[in-house]
Amino acid sequence: MSIAAPSNPREITLRGIILGILITLVFTAAQVYLGLKVGLTFATSIPAAVISMALLSAFKDATIQENNIVQTIASAAGTLASVIFVLPGLLMIGWWAHVPFWPTFGACAVGGVLGVMYTVPLRRALVSQSTLPYPEGVAAAEVLKVGTASRAGAAEGKAGLRAVIFGSVASALFAAGSAVKLMAGEVSIYFRTGAGATGIGASSSLALIGAGHLMGITVGIAMLAGLVIAWGIMVPIMTSLTPAAAGMDAAGHALSIWSKEVRMMGAGVIGTAAIITLAGLAKPIIGGLKSAMDTARRAKMDGAVIDRTEMDMPIFIVGLVTLISLVPAGWLLASFLQGGPLSQIAFPLVAVGIGYILVAGIFAAAVCGYMAGLIGSSNSPVSGIAILTILGAALSVGMVGRSIMGPEVAQALIAFALFVTTVVLAVAVIGNDNLQDLKTGQLVDATPWKQQVGLLIGVFAGSCVVPPVHELLNHANGFVGAPNLDSISNQPLAAPQALLISTLAKGVIGGNLQWNLLGYGALVGLLLVLINFALKKASGDKYSLPPLGVGLAIYLPSAVITPVVVGAVAGYFFERACGKTAGGETAKRLAVLVMSGFIVGESLFNVALAGLIVVSGEGEPLAIANTLSEAHTMLISLIVGVFVVVGLYRWSGKSGDAVNA
């Protein structure tokens, strides 16, 4: 139920825009680091809403709609950071040595603007006239309502800001423990299984614990299933079939087979799960759009006055902005090809690229928007969309360039396919976030067209932040699989999603893609889809095992997935315990903010550390010489991590009771 609002409340304000952009700087930098480090990102709507409420509470004329615009700007910008799932691929193939500002800004901005435009006509179909749950959009609206409705709400808003700060400081200090070499960066164990080998690892990362809590128990169990399939079944079997090289230990043997074979099967699982998920969406999306157009046509014929809360950006403006966006898109693609080995076929390549961005972008925005409504933007299948997009882009540009194929041409075609995919992914991730934000707006009586303007502001703000942070991390750390000729540290970031996307592009265009491994993964994905279908049917939709979550856990390193699973399970037990107390709902919301703080604090510390690496020219500028063994640093990490997580869960529970006392 939406709350009552004035006929024309204060929404877009200069202070709100400035605050939204400032929050953007923080969250986008955090998202870029987290995505490049572990291949996951997080939803920023709720922490942005809490920070906005706490700061705007100093102004008596602040409204819930103004707070909503702030979180809209910040969440749109933070979401745009997901383009780093593709962009580092251009560094990995050696096309770029550094991240250029303008091409990167342009790809983010053009894709983001198209993402906003494509989701405007979808709003009625997928938000106003839809029964989709929009879990994160509804949660953000509840936070805004509670925080602005009463004195208790104001108290919760202040407690929420403290929660974000406590979580951020704790995770930054925890990350600093690894940087000074007093704590281990990873806790792991590997062992022989007869002729084979396997093991498990866990990053010492409060950010990943936080990500697991935010993803929830359903995705956590799916990822646990993926860990069991990958490291309990696939790795032991496949290592036993491939003897270890002379002198290779159990860890080297297991990780070698996983990285070369098992993770490619994980990509097959993700791709199959994404295709089947998307196929199932066709009917509801088409039905929703038809219903929206019929409603709009009847309203126009009846001469009905559209209520403020249903006023979208005029469709004429949407169409015009979409067409105008194709000009910079074409210029970006043409300048990307200028002076290179593809300049003689630049015109057909640019034409194919623009067509692909238009068509694939519409498809991706609609699908991601629907999935955000169904399971939340954090759990939406962006990885699957990226895989399908690069396969389509590589096949399309590969067909155009076949006539002049050679080593240099192949590299240029791969680079062009990656750049086109970056733009499409920007469309997809903004579509993924926008409808979630518009659902929040609907529940707090916001004006849709004003929120859509806020989304555009967020897109341009985020587009300004992504390139410099990306280049800072490239210069300081570099990326796995890239030449890293100018990188200072010898600890490159994994950028796992970009590594997969660039590998697929090289395989399709070079003709040496491991289709057999993708095929085996596709069969596993099909089996998981059937298991999920049977589980949902047997439990009346109460339980599920999302195949995309399982596929991600097979594809991403166990060091990333294990703490995510721990965070999901810990969050589940915390929320069950909170259900028995008077302040339980408040405590749950505060815990979400602590976990968001975990992600922000650790990520920002590591971005700052990258800056220190660049300034000092040292790979490990904070390292302190000590006599601690690896086992000792692992034990310290484990004890400190448990202490911090349990302590802040207890604080959330007590603060929830205090606010509701």
Protein Blocks (a to p, Z undefined) as FASTA:
>chain_A
ZZdddfbdcfbdfklmmmmmmmmmmmmmmmmmmmmmnopacdfklmmmmmmmmmmmmpmk
bcfklmmmmmmmmmmmmmmmmmmmmmmmmmmnomambdcfklmmmmmmmmmmmmmmmmmm
mmmmmmmmpcbfklmlmmmmmmmmmmmmpmklmmmmmmmmmmmmmmmmmmmmmmmmmmno
pacfbdcddddehjbccdddddddfklmmmmmmnommlmmmmmmmmmmmmmmmmmmmmmm
mccdehiafklmmmmmmmmmmmmmmmmmmmmmmmmmmmmmmmmmmmmmmmmmmmmmmmmm
nopacdfklcccdfklmmmmmmmmmmmmmmmmmmmmgopaklmmmmmmmmmmmmmmmmmm
mmmmmmmmmmmmmnojklpckklmmmmmmmmmmmmmmmmmmmmgcfklmmmmmmmmmmmm
mmmmmmmmmmmmmmmmmmmmmmnopafklmmmmmmmmmmmmmmmmmmmmmmmmmmnopeh
iaklmbfbfcdcfklmlmmmmmmmmmmmnopacfklmmmmmmmmmmmmmmmmmmmmmnoo
maccdfklmmmmmmpcfklmmmmmmmmmmmmmmmmmmmmpmklmmmmmmmmmmmmmmmmm
mmmmmmmmmmmmmmnopablmbccdfbdfklmmmmmmmmmmmmmmmmmmmmmmmmmmmmZ
Z
